[in-house]
Amino acid sequence: TDAVLVSGYLGLFLLAAGSVVRSWAAFVFQPVAVKLMAEADQAGSLMQVVSRLFDFGLKLAWLYGTLHAFRILRPLQAWLAAVFAWKLEFGNIAITVGGTVLFVVSVYLSFWVAKTVRGILADDVLPRLSLPRGVANSASTMTYYLLLMLGLVVALAAAGFEVSQLTIVLGALSVGIGFGLQTVVNNF
């Protein structure tokens, strides 16, 4: 019963704290939000994303507190550590479950961030600048690909690959692409 009460009180506290933070943020940032909503097409969706991330963080805090109150947290952490440490070896290559999960999450986040930044650049920022025709699309596309490449390097580093070897391979790959697809890259 103690754990049920602690879980309920924690849920009520987080609900109240979330409401206070939302009200305070709406009061403090209202002029900026109204201006941003009036000028930017993607501002409404960005505010929804921030709100969803805040809700997700509150739910994770409640889940953490509830698992701790029921005394399930430490055994669950030990079990997850054992599962994520399990590895499959192929000669010199060892693949762990934790590294694979971290890789998948990092790739998903890099695609999400790249898509969001490209949308903001293409719809809100670059059309407001006086740029020659086609430059805005090229800049947003290049930014998208750059963020994807950066996200892939971070994902591979998180999965356990050595970043120094990755940078050498990516450098050689970019030089090869530069020579092999020189006219395509120039046209782009």
N, C-alpha and C positions, 0 to 999 in steps of 0.2 A: 504493500500500500504506500510505503514511503516513496518508492520509485515512481509510482503512478502519480502521486501528488507533486513530486519534484518535476516530472515531465509536464504535467498540466500547468504548473506555475511558470515553468520555463517557457512554454508555448505562449501563455498569456503575456508574459513579460516581453518576449520577442515581438509579439503582435503589437503591443503598445509602443515599444521602442521603435519599431518600423513605422508606425503611424506618426510618431513624433518626428522622426528623421525626415519622412516624406513631407510633412507639414512645414517643417523648418526650411527644407530645401526649396519647397514651392514658394515660401515667403521671401527667402533671400534671393533666389535665382529667378524669380518671376519676370522681372524686366528683361533679363538676358534671354530667357526661354521664349517669351513672346516675340522678341526681335528675331531670334533664331528661327522660330516657326514661320514667321512672316517672310523671311529671306531665303530659307533653305527648304528644298523639297524633301530631303532625307532626314530633316531634324526630328520629325515626329517618330519615324521608325528608330532613330538613334535613341530617343528618350524612352521608347518602349523597350529597347534592348537593355539599357541601363536599369530600368525598373525591373525587368525580368532577372537580370544578374543579381540585383539587390535582394529580390525575393528568394532566389536560389541560395544565396549566401545565408539568409535567415533560416531557411529550411535545413541547410547543412549544419548550422549552429544548433538548431533544435535536435536534429538527429544525433549529433555528437553528445549533447547533454543528456539526451534520453538513454543512449547506449551506456554512457558513464553511470547514470543513476541506476540502471538495471544490472550494472557490473558485467556487461557483455563487451565493453569496449576493448579491454586489454586482450582477452582471448581472441576476439575478432581481429585485432591488429596483429597478433602473433600468427594466426592462421593465414591472413592475407600476406604477411611477410614471407611465410613459408611457400605459399602459392606463387607469389611474384618472384621468389628466388629460384624456383624450379627452372632448370635449364636443359636444353637439348643441344647436344654437341655433334658437330659434323667436322671431324678433323681438328683444325685450328679454330674453327668458328663455333662460338657458343651463343645460342639464342635463349634469352630468358623471357618468361611470361611478362614480368614487369617492364622490361625493355620494349617488348612488343606493344603492350598496352600504352606505354608512354609515347611510343612512336605514332600509334594510331591517333591518340588524342592530340599530339602536336601537329600532325598533318591536318586533322580536322580544323583545329584552331587557326592554322596558317591560311587555309582556304577561306575560312570565315572572315578573318581580318583582311586578307587581300581583296575579297569581294566587297566588303564594306568600304574600305578605303577607295577602291576603284569607283564605286557608286558615288561616294561623296565628291571625289575629284571630278568625275565626268558630269555629274548633275548640278553640283553646287559651286565648286571653287573655280574650275577652269573656264566655264562659259562666261563668268563675270569678268575675266581678263580679256584684254584685247590681244588675242593671239591669231596668227595666220591660220587659215582653214586647214584642218587635219592635225594640227599640232596638239590640240587638247586631247583628241582621241589617242594619239600616239603616246602622249605623256601618261595618261591614265592606264593605258595598256602596258607600257613599260614598267610603271610602278607596280601593277598587278603581278607581272612576271618576276620582278625583283623581289617583291614580298614573298612570292611562292618559293623562289630559290632560297631565300633566307630562311623561310619556315622549314624547308626540306633539310637544310644544313643543321638547323636547330633540332629537328626531329631525329635525324641520324645521330647527332651528338648525344641526344637524350637516350637513344637506344643502345649506346655503348660504342659506337664507331669513333675512331680517333679523328678529331677535327683537323689536325695537321695533315693527315693523309687525304681527308676530304677536300681540303683547299687545294692540294696539289692536283688531285684528279679533276676538280672543277676548273682549275686554271688551264690544264691541258685540254679539257673538253671545250672550253670557251675559245682557246686558240685554234683548235681544230674546226670548230664551227665557224669561226671568223674567216679562216682560209677557204673552207669548203663552200660556205654559203655567203660569200662576200657580196654578191649582187643582191641576194634576197635581203640581207641585213641592210645594205645601202638603200634599197627601195623602202624598207620599213622605216 
